[in-house]
Amino acid sequence: MISTGSLIISSPAFPLIAIAIKLESKGPVFYLQESVGQNNQRFNIYKFRTMHLPENRLNEDDPSVHDPDAVTKVGKFLRKYTVDELPQLVNVIQGHMAVVGPRPLPEKSIDFQNENFKRVLSIKPGLISTGSTLQRHSNYEMTNTEVAKINAEYEEQRTFIRDLVVLLKSIMALWKGR
């Protein structure tokens, strides 16, 4: 319900975002990231593309955020306000994700032997997580292992009210551009 309403409200911005992406760099508007979800189910996360294609980067081996040449100017704005993740509302509607839950990760980022990762992979991933919200508030770059630990602990004590608090904190962080 929340995701459908959010998608309807935000969808008028999609063509403007698409035009901005296409004007700045060649390539598709959307980026599909294969991720691991609940019970190790693989699915594609939809995102607006925020990076140059590998052939347009100075360092095509490093597609990370840390390569200053990889992220486009439009992409920096989209990431700052998490607008690049709006298409993931489709993932929520499809049932692959929830609004609040641990962020899904690419398979190469997961330690399948770690107990925290195992617990996190037993639940539906979300658009917003405790770990990512804490990271935004603290401006501290956490490792995936640290985020998994926070999300696993959160899941053990999860309630509707706590989910609502995480959602509101995330909205406030976005409002401030963190």
GROMACS elastic network, one bead per residue, 0.5 to 0.9 nm:
[ bonds ]
;  ai    aj funct       b0    kb
    1     4     6  0.52379   500
    1     5     6  0.62090   500
    1     6     6  0.85079   500
    1    93     6  0.85343   500
    2     5     6  0.52574   500
    2     6     6  0.60005   500
    2     7     6  0.85055   500
    2    99     6  0.79431   500
    3     6     6  0.50058   500
    3     7     6  0.59754   500
    3     8     6  0.85386   500
    3    89     6  0.55006   500
    3    90     6  0.78519   500
    3    92     6  0.65441   500
    3    93     6  0.66256   500
    3    98     6  0.87012   500
    3    99     6  0.71367   500
    4     7     6  0.50908   500
    4     8     6  0.62005   500
    4     9     6  0.86292   500
    4    89     6  0.72961   500
    4    90     6  0.81893   500
    4    92     6  0.85765   500
    4    93     6  0.68108   500
    5     8     6  0.51247   500
    5     9     6  0.61484   500
    5    10     6  0.85626   500
    6     9     6  0.50922   500
    6    10     6  0.59794   500
    6    11     6  0.82684   500
    6    86     6  0.86587   500
    6    89     6  0.75562   500
    7    10     6  0.51956   500
    7    11     6  0.56542   500
    7    86     6  0.75334   500
    7    87     6  0.79074   500
    7    89     6  0.61735   500
    7    90     6  0.76871   500
    8    11     6  0.53447   500
    8    12     6  0.77739   500
    9    12     6  0.70431   500
    9    13     6  0.86415   500
   10    13     6  0.57327   500
   10    14     6  0.71628   500
   10    86     6  0.76933   500
   11    14     6  0.51816   500
   11    15     6  0.79263   500
   11    86     6  0.88289   500
   11    87     6  0.89981   500
   12    15     6  0.66951   500
   12    16     6  0.78309   500
   13    16     6  0.53403   500
   13    17     6  0.61995   500
   13    18     6  0.86209   500
   14    17     6  0.51024   500
   14    18     6  0.60343   500
   14    19     6  0.86227   500
   14    86     6  0.89512   500
   14    87     6  0.88403   500
   15    19     6  0.61489   500
   15    20     6  0.86234   500
   16    19     6  0.51620   500
   16    20     6  0.62438   500
   16    21     6  0.86678   500
   17    20     6  0.51122   500
   17    21     6  0.61787   500
   17    22     6  0.86220   500
   17    29     6  0.84697   500
   17    48     6  0.81746   500
   17    74     6  0.85421   500
   17    78     6  0.86903   500
   18    21     6  0.51661   500
   18    22     6  0.61496   500
   18    23     6  0.85585   500
   18    28     6  0.89599   500
   18    29     6  0.56932   500
   18    30     6  0.84343   500
   18    48     6  0.79944   500
   19    22     6  0.51206   500
   19    23     6  0.59797   500
   19    24     6  0.86171   500
   19    29     6  0.84634   500
   20    23     6  0.51965   500
   20    24     6  0.63349   500
   20    25     6  0.87776   500
   20    74     6  0.67879   500
   21    24     6  0.54557   500
   21    25     6  0.62764   500
   21    26     6  0.81663   500
   21    27     6  0.86557   500
   21    28     6  0.84795   500
   21    29     6  0.62960   500
   21    48     6  0.83078   500
   21    49     6  0.73832   500
   21    50     6  0.76648   500
   21    72     6  0.84734   500
   21    74     6  0.64615   500
   21    75     6  0.77668   500
   22    25     6  0.54558   500
   22    26     6  0.60390   500
   22    27     6  0.71488   500
   22    28     6  0.76591   500
   22    29     6  0.67678   500
   23    26     6  0.77502   500
   24    72     6  0.74719   500
   24    73     6  0.78948   500
   24    74     6  0.73742   500
   25    51     6  0.85934   500
   25    52     6  0.64794   500
   25    53     6  0.82002   500
   25    56     6  0.86324   500
   25    72     6  0.77676   500
   26    29     6  0.89085   500
   26    52     6  0.76593   500
   26    53     6  0.75218   500
   26    56     6  0.87275   500
   27    30     6  0.88035   500
   27    49     6  0.86012   500
   27    52     6  0.79766   500
   27    53     6  0.67670   500
   28    31     6  0.71483   500
   28    48     6  0.88104   500
   28    49     6  0.71667   500
   29    47     6  0.85919   500
   29    48     6  0.58925   500
   29    49     6  0.55713   500
   29    50     6  0.87073   500
   30    46     6  0.67004   500
   30    47     6  0.55607   500
   30    49     6  0.50199   500
   30    50     6  0.87826   500
   30    87     6  0.84913   500
   31    45     6  0.80959   500
   31    46     6  0.60914   500
   31    47     6  0.51550   500
   31    48     6  0.57731   500
   31    50     6  0.82848   500
   32    44     6  0.56251   500
   32    45     6  0.55458   500
   32    46     6  0.50672   500
   32    47     6  0.63888   500
   32    48     6  0.86558   500
   32    49     6  0.85703   500
   33    43     6  0.81867   500
   33    44     6  0.52757   500
   33    45     6  0.51157   500
   33    46     6  0.67910   500
   33    47     6  0.77806   500
   33   105     6  0.89502   500
   33   106     6  0.72792   500
   34    42     6  0.66841   500
   34    43     6  0.56377   500
   34    45     6  0.62905   500
   34   105     6  0.83113   500
   34   106     6  0.60685   500
   34   107     6  0.78678   500
   35    41     6  0.82454   500
   35    42     6  0.56283   500
   35    43     6  0.55954   500
   35    44     6  0.60062   500
   35    45     6  0.67092   500
   35   104     6  0.59876   500
   35   105     6  0.52148   500
   35   107     6  0.61023   500
   36    39     6  0.82711   500
   36    40     6  0.53929   500
   36    41     6  0.55486   500
   36    43     6  0.64919   500
   36    44     6  0.86457   500
   36   104     6  0.60284   500
   36   105     6  0.59137   500
   36   106     6  0.60652   500
   36   107     6  0.59510   500
   36   110     6  0.86574   500
   36   121     6  0.77071   500
   36   125     6  0.87097   500
   37    40     6  0.53597   500
   37    41     6  0.50308   500
   37    42     6  0.61083   500
   37    43     6  0.71295   500
   37    96     6  0.72070   500
   37    97     6  0.77597   500
   37   103     6  0.88202   500
   37   104     6  0.58359   500
   37   105     6  0.77572   500
   37   120     6  0.88408   500
   37   121     6  0.61141   500
   37   122     6  0.81667   500
   37   123     6  0.77022   500
   37   124     6  0.63072   500
   37   125     6  0.58396   500
   38    41     6  0.57687   500
   38    42     6  0.85873   500
   38    96     6  0.80203   500
   38    97     6  0.85503   500
   38   104     6  0.87485   500
   38   120     6  0.78889   500
   38   122     6  0.51780   500
   38   125     6  0.65270   500
   39   118     6  0.88843   500
   39   121     6  0.56596   500
   39   122     6  0.51397   500
   39   123     6  0.71831   500
   39   124     6  0.82803   500
   40   121     6  0.61945   500
   40   122     6  0.77752   500
   41    96     6  0.87581   500
   41   121     6  0.88641   500
   42   107     6  0.86013   500
   43    91     6  0.89664   500
   43    96     6  0.73406   500
   44    91     6  0.82475   500
   45    85     6  0.88479   500
   45    87     6  0.82856   500
   45    88     6  0.62469   500
   45    90     6  0.88753   500
   45    91     6  0.66463   500
   45    96     6  0.88696   500
   45   104     6  0.84522   500
   46    84     6  0.88898   500
   46    85     6  0.73064   500
   46    86     6  0.83158   500
   46    87     6  0.53980   500
   46    88     6  0.52444   500
   46    89     6  0.85516   500
   46    90     6  0.76400   500
   46    91     6  0.71969   500
   47    50     6  0.84490   500
   47    83     6  0.87763   500
   47    84     6  0.54142   500
   47    85     6  0.51225   500
   47    86     6  0.69969   500
   47    87     6  0.54688   500
   47    88     6  0.64521   500
   48    75     6  0.83333   500
   48    78     6  0.81661   500
   48    83     6  0.78792   500
   48    85     6  0.67149   500
   48    86     6  0.78391   500
   48    87     6  0.69939   500
   49    52     6  0.81423   500
   49    75     6  0.71143   500
   49    84     6  0.70892   500
   50    70     6  0.84542   500
   50    71     6  0.57876   500
   50    72     6  0.58750   500
   50    73     6  0.82436   500
   50    74     6  0.68645   500
   50    76     6  0.70711   500
   50    77     6  0.88983   500
   50    78     6  0.71811   500
   50    79     6  0.75085   500
   50    84     6  0.71366   500
   51    54     6  0.86161   500
   51    57     6  0.88968   500
   51    63     6  0.78466   500
   51    64     6  0.89330   500
   51    65     6  0.86638   500
   51    69     6  0.85220   500
   51    70     6  0.52398   500
   51    72     6  0.52880   500
   51    73     6  0.88649   500
   51    74     6  0.89120   500
   51    75     6  0.63142   500
   51    76     6  0.88285   500
   52    55     6  0.79269   500
   52    56     6  0.58231   500
   52    57     6  0.63030   500
   52    63     6  0.87604   500
   52    69     6  0.79849   500
   52    70     6  0.54786   500
   52    71     6  0.62190   500
   52    72     6  0.61791   500
   53    56     6  0.54752   500
   53    57     6  0.67905   500
   53    60     6  0.82840   500
   53    63     6  0.87747   500
   53    70     6  0.79353   500
   54    57     6  0.53362   500
   54    58     6  0.83170   500
   54    59     6  0.78502   500
   54    61     6  0.77213   500
   54    62     6  0.87137   500
   54    63     6  0.73677   500
   54    70     6  0.80153   500
   55    58     6  0.81109   500
   55    59     6  0.89564   500
   55    60     6  0.65603   500
   56    59     6  0.88334   500
   56    60     6  0.77469   500
   56    69     6  0.89039   500
   56    70     6  0.82617   500
   57    60     6  0.53038   500
   57    61     6  0.88933   500
   57    62     6  0.89382   500
   57    63     6  0.85381   500
   57    69     6  0.60288   500
   57    70     6  0.57551   500
   58    61     6  0.89756   500
   58    67     6  0.89933   500
   58    69     6  0.64983   500
   58    70     6  0.78572   500
   59    62     6  0.58753   500
   59    63     6  0.78704   500
   59    67     6  0.75042   500
   59    69     6  0.75794   500
   59    70     6  0.78076   500
   60    63     6  0.65169   500
   60    70     6  0.81335   500
   62    65     6  0.86189   500
   62    66     6  0.81777   500
   62    67     6  0.64404   500
   62    70     6  0.79787   500
   63    66     6  0.81768   500
   63    67     6  0.67785   500
   63    70     6  0.61616   500
   63    71     6  0.85344   500
   64    67     6  0.56931   500
   64    68     6  0.87222   500
   64    70     6  0.71328   500
   64    71     6  0.83400   500
   65    68     6  0.70863   500
   65    70     6  0.70769   500
   65    71     6  0.67014   500
   66    69     6  0.87387   500
   66    70     6  0.81603   500
   66    71     6  0.88063   500
   67    70     6  0.54118   500
   67    71     6  0.74261   500
   68    71     6  0.63496   500
   68    72     6  0.88352   500
   69    72     6  0.75091   500
   71    74     6  0.82293   500
   71    75     6  0.57861   500
   71    76     6  0.63937   500
   72    76     6  0.62078   500
   72    77     6  0.87838   500
   73    76     6  0.52012   500
   73    77     6  0.66918   500
   73    78     6  0.88020   500
   74    77     6  0.53013   500
   74    78     6  0.62312   500
   74    79     6  0.86627   500
   75    79     6  0.59738   500
   75    80     6  0.84122   500
   75    84     6  0.76006   500
   76    79     6  0.52113   500
   76    80     6  0.60423   500
   76    81     6  0.87788   500
   77    80     6  0.51255   500
   77    81     6  0.64784   500
   77    82     6  0.82842   500
   77    83     6  0.80926   500
   77    84     6  0.88703   500
   78    81     6  0.55738   500
   78    82     6  0.56678   500
   78    84     6  0.50944   500
   78    85     6  0.83958   500
   79    83     6  0.62434   500
   79    84     6  0.58261   500
   79    85     6  0.81018   500
   80    83     6  0.77802   500
   80    84     6  0.89386   500
   80   174     6  0.77488   500
   80   177     6  0.57740   500
   80   178     6  0.62938   500
   81    84     6  0.80103   500
   81   173     6  0.88022   500
   81   174     6  0.54550   500
   81   175     6  0.75964   500
   81   176     6  0.85606   500
   81   177     6  0.55140   500
   81   178     6  0.71666   500
   82    85     6  0.56839   500
   82    86     6  0.74363   500
   82   174     6  0.71569   500
   82   177     6  0.87345   500
   83    86     6  0.54296   500
   83    87     6  0.85103   500
   84    87     6  0.72708   500
   84    88     6  0.87547   500
   85    88     6  0.55146   500
   85    89     6  0.79391   500
   85   127     6  0.78529   500
   86    89     6  0.58570   500
   86    90     6  0.83303   500
   86   127     6  0.89141   500
   87    90     6  0.57823   500
   87    91     6  0.75858   500
   88    92     6  0.65338   500
   88    93     6  0.87276   500
   88    97     6  0.82144   500
   88   127     6  0.71010   500
   89    93     6  0.62978   500
   89    94     6  0.86006   500
   89    97     6  0.84149   500
   89    98     6  0.88729   500
   89    99     6  0.81408   500
   89   127     6  0.78633   500
   90    93     6  0.50120   500
   90    94     6  0.60846   500
   90    95     6  0.86267   500
   90    96     6  0.89813   500
   90    97     6  0.89506   500
   91    94     6  0.50113   500
   91    95     6  0.63043   500
   91    96     6  0.54348   500
   91    97     6  0.56958   500
   91    98     6  0.82693   500
   92    95     6  0.51304   500
   92    96     6  0.58401   500
   92    98     6  0.53622   500
   92    99     6  0.67983   500
   92   126     6  0.78809   500
   92   127     6  0.80870   500
   93    96     6  0.77532   500
   93    97     6  0.78485   500
   93    98     6  0.84838   500
   94    97     6  0.76901   500
   95    98     6  0.72401   500
   95   124     6  0.88406   500
   96   124     6  0.71572   500
   96   125     6  0.75114   500
   96   126     6  0.86878   500
   97   100     6  0.84652   500
   97   101     6  0.79623   500
   97   103     6  0.89765   500
   97   104     6  0.84027   500
   97   124     6  0.57381   500
   97   125     6  0.50503   500
   97   126     6  0.50648   500
   97   127     6  0.71269   500
   98   101     6  0.62588   500
   98   124     6  0.62685   500
   98   125     6  0.60396   500
   98   127     6  0.65891   500
   98   128     6  0.84838   500
   99   125     6  0.82674   500
   99   126     6  0.50109   500
   99   127     6  0.50811   500
   99   128     6  0.61735   500
   99   129     6  0.86534   500
   99   167     6  0.84074   500
  100   103     6  0.86336   500
  100   124     6  0.88598   500
  100   125     6  0.75041   500
  100   127     6  0.59052   500
  100   129     6  0.57139   500
  100   130     6  0.82999   500
  100   163     6  0.63281   500
  100   164     6  0.85750   500
  100   166     6  0.77271   500
  100   167     6  0.71360   500
  101   104     6  0.87193   500
  101   120     6  0.87429   500
  101   123     6  0.77043   500
  101   124     6  0.64315   500
  101   127     6  0.68293   500
  101   128     6  0.60721   500
  101   129     6  0.50016   500
  101   130     6  0.76419   500
  101   151     6  0.77596   500
  101   155     6  0.81517   500
  101   163     6  0.84245   500
  102   105     6  0.89991   500
  102   120     6  0.66321   500
  102   121     6  0.85817   500
  102   123     6  0.80656   500
  102   124     6  0.75127   500
  102   126     6  0.53619   500
  102   127     6  0.77580   500
  102   128     6  0.69920   500
  102   130     6  0.72284   500
  102   131     6  0.74685   500
  102   132     6  0.83729   500
  102   147     6  0.84601   500
  102   148     6  0.76080   500
  102   151     6  0.58181   500
  102   152     6  0.82347   500
  102   155     6  0.87205   500
  103   125     6  0.53974   500
  103   126     6  0.53372   500
  103   127     6  0.62972   500
  103   128     6  0.66547   500
  103   129     6  0.59561   500
  103   131     6  0.83423   500
  103   132     6  0.76847   500
  103   148     6  0.89620   500
  103   151     6  0.88148   500
  104   121     6  0.85523   500
  104   124     6  0.86161   500
  104   125     6  0.53317   500
  104   126     6  0.69922   500
  104   127     6  0.84005   500
  105   108     6  0.81053   500
  105   109     6  0.62326   500
  105   110     6  0.69068   500
  105   125     6  0.89705   500
  105   144     6  0.85626   500
  106   109     6  0.55245   500
  106   110     6  0.70979   500
  107   110     6  0.54889   500
  107   111     6  0.85565   500
  108   111     6  0.80934   500
  109   144     6  0.70457   500
  109   145     6  0.89729   500
  110   113     6  0.87479   500
  110   114     6  0.85047   500
  110   117     6  0.68687   500
  110   144     6  0.76543   500
  110   145     6  0.81638   500
  111   114     6  0.55027   500
  111   115     6  0.88018   500
  111   117     6  0.64869   500
  111   118     6  0.84224   500
  111   145     6  0.79716   500
  112   115     6  0.79042   500
  112   117     6  0.63329   500
  112   118     6  0.63517   500
  112   121     6  0.89970   500
  113   116     6  0.88692   500
  113   117     6  0.76138   500
  113   118     6  0.72556   500
  114   117     6  0.54065   500
  114   118     6  0.63252   500
  114   119     6  0.88726   500
  114   145     6  0.84032   500
  115   119     6  0.62213   500
  115   120     6  0.86090   500
  115   149     6  0.87240   500
  115   152     6  0.88985   500
  116   119     6  0.51577   500
  116   120     6  0.61660   500
  116   121     6  0.85810   500
  116   145     6  0.78029   500
  116   148     6  0.56627   500
  116   149     6  0.52692   500
  116   150     6  0.85273   500
  116   151     6  0.80720   500
  116   152     6  0.55955   500
  116   153     6  0.82961   500
  117   120     6  0.50002   500
  117   121     6  0.60216   500
  117   122     6  0.86513   500
  117   145     6  0.75853   500
  117   148     6  0.57041   500
  117   149     6  0.75389   500
  117   152     6  0.75890   500
  118   121     6  0.51709   500
  118   122     6  0.64537   500
  118   152     6  0.88030   500
  119   122     6  0.52430   500
  119   123     6  0.72916   500
  119   148     6  0.85880   500
  119   151     6  0.88630   500
  119   152     6  0.59520   500
  119   155     6  0.84926   500
  120   123     6  0.57990   500
  120   124     6  0.81600   500
  120   125     6  0.79707   500
  120   148     6  0.66001   500
  120   149     6  0.84981   500
  120   151     6  0.67549   500
  120   152     6  0.55410   500
  120   155     6  0.79280   500
  121   124     6  0.73849   500
  121   125     6  0.77921   500
  123   155     6  0.84874   500
  125   128     6  0.86394   500
  125   129     6  0.83976   500
  126   129     6  0.64397   500
  128   131     6  0.85897   500
  128   132     6  0.69323   500
  128   133     6  0.71913   500
  128   166     6  0.76313   500
  128   167     6  0.69283   500
  128   170     6  0.72321   500
  129   132     6  0.53577   500
  129   133     6  0.61224   500
  129   134     6  0.85805   500
  129   147     6  0.89990   500
  129   151     6  0.69974   500
  129   163     6  0.87900   500
  129   166     6  0.71691   500
  129   167     6  0.83535   500
  129   170     6  0.85857   500
  130   133     6  0.50975   500
  130   134     6  0.60659   500
  130   135     6  0.84699   500
  130   147     6  0.81928   500
  130   150     6  0.69607   500
  130   151     6  0.60119   500
  130   154     6  0.70758   500
  130   163     6  0.86312   500
  130   166     6  0.61799   500
  130   167     6  0.89173   500
  130   170     6  0.87989   500
  131   134     6  0.52229   500
  131   135     6  0.61140   500
  131   136     6  0.86932   500
  131   142     6  0.84348   500
  131   146     6  0.80598   500
  131   148     6  0.74433   500
  131   149     6  0.84640   500
  131   150     6  0.57007   500
  131   151     6  0.58649   500
  131   154     6  0.88880   500
  132   136     6  0.61839   500
  132   137     6  0.86970   500
  132   142     6  0.87502   500
  132   147     6  0.72725   500
  132   170     6  0.84392   500
  133   136     6  0.51432   500
  133   137     6  0.63223   500
  133   138     6  0.86701   500
  133   166     6  0.69592   500
  133   167     6  0.85534   500
  133   169     6  0.68542   500
  133   170     6  0.55005   500
  133   173     6  0.76227   500
  134   137     6  0.51246   500
  134   138     6  0.60521   500
  134   139     6  0.83043   500
  134   140     6  0.85153   500
  134   169     6  0.88088   500
  134   170     6  0.87248   500
  135   138     6  0.52457   500
  135   139     6  0.56935   500
  135   140     6  0.55819   500
  135   141     6  0.65118   500
  135   142     6  0.67194   500
  135   147     6  0.85462   500
  136   139     6  0.53034   500
  136   140     6  0.74497   500
  136   141     6  0.87509   500
  136   170     6  0.79726   500
  136   173     6  0.64726   500
  136   174     6  0.84967   500
  136   178     6  0.55317   500
  137   140     6  0.81504   500
  137   169     6  0.84422   500
  137   170     6  0.86019   500
  137   173     6  0.65250   500
  137   178     6  0.71350   500
  138   141     6  0.85360   500
  139   178     6  0.75843   500
  142   145     6  0.80222   500
  142   146     6  0.60078   500
  142   147     6  0.64466   500
  143   146     6  0.52101   500
  143   147     6  0.63517   500
  143   148     6  0.86006   500
  144   147     6  0.50752   500
  144   148     6  0.60004   500
  144   149     6  0.86125   500
  145   148     6  0.50464   500
  145   149     6  0.62655   500
  145   150     6  0.87839   500
  146   149     6  0.51749   500
  146   150     6  0.63945   500
  146   151     6  0.86951   500
  147   150     6  0.51427   500
  147   151     6  0.61008   500
  147   152     6  0.84907   500
  148   151     6  0.50879   500
  148   152     6  0.59384   500
  148   153     6  0.85377   500
  149   152     6  0.51312   500
  149   153     6  0.62039   500
  149   154     6  0.85460   500
  150   153     6  0.52476   500
  150   154     6  0.61197   500
  150   155     6  0.86804   500
  151   155     6  0.61248   500
  151   156     6  0.87981   500
  152   155     6  0.51835   500
  152   156     6  0.66023   500
  153   156     6  0.53522   500
  153   157     6  0.69861   500
  153   158     6  0.87544   500
  154   157     6  0.54703   500
  154   158     6  0.58259   500
  154   162     6  0.88273   500
  155   159     6  0.86001   500
  157   162     6  0.85159   500
  158   161     6  0.83512   500
  158   162     6  0.62923   500
  158   163     6  0.71029   500
  159   162     6  0.51977   500
  159   163     6  0.62752   500
  159   164     6  0.86410   500
  160   163     6  0.50858   500
  160   164     6  0.61981   500
  160   165     6  0.87259   500
  161   165     6  0.62444   500
  161   166     6  0.87138   500
  162   165     6  0.50124   500
  162   166     6  0.62480   500
  162   167     6  0.85791   500
  163   166     6  0.51083   500
  163   167     6  0.61457   500
  163   168     6  0.86497   500
  164   167     6  0.50001   500
  164   168     6  0.61520   500
  164   169     6  0.85805   500
  165   168     6  0.51058   500
  165   169     6  0.60577   500
  165   170     6  0.84505   500
  166   169     6  0.51400   500
  166   170     6  0.60532   500
  166   171     6  0.86073   500
  167   170     6  0.51509   500
  167   171     6  0.62605   500
  167   172     6  0.87388   500
  168   171     6  0.50617   500
  168   172     6  0.62221   500
  168   173     6  0.86461   500
  169   172     6  0.50725   500
  169   173     6  0.61575   500
  169   174     6  0.86030   500
  170   173     6  0.50624   500
  170   174     6  0.61689   500
  170   175     6  0.85201   500
  171   174     6  0.50953   500
  171   175     6  0.60737   500
  171   176     6  0.86830   500
  172   176     6  0.63139   500
  172   177     6  0.86428   500
  172   178     6  0.88725   500
  173   176     6  0.51672   500
  173   177     6  0.62375   500
  173   178     6  0.52898   500
  174   178     6  0.56832   500
  175   178     6  0.77295   500
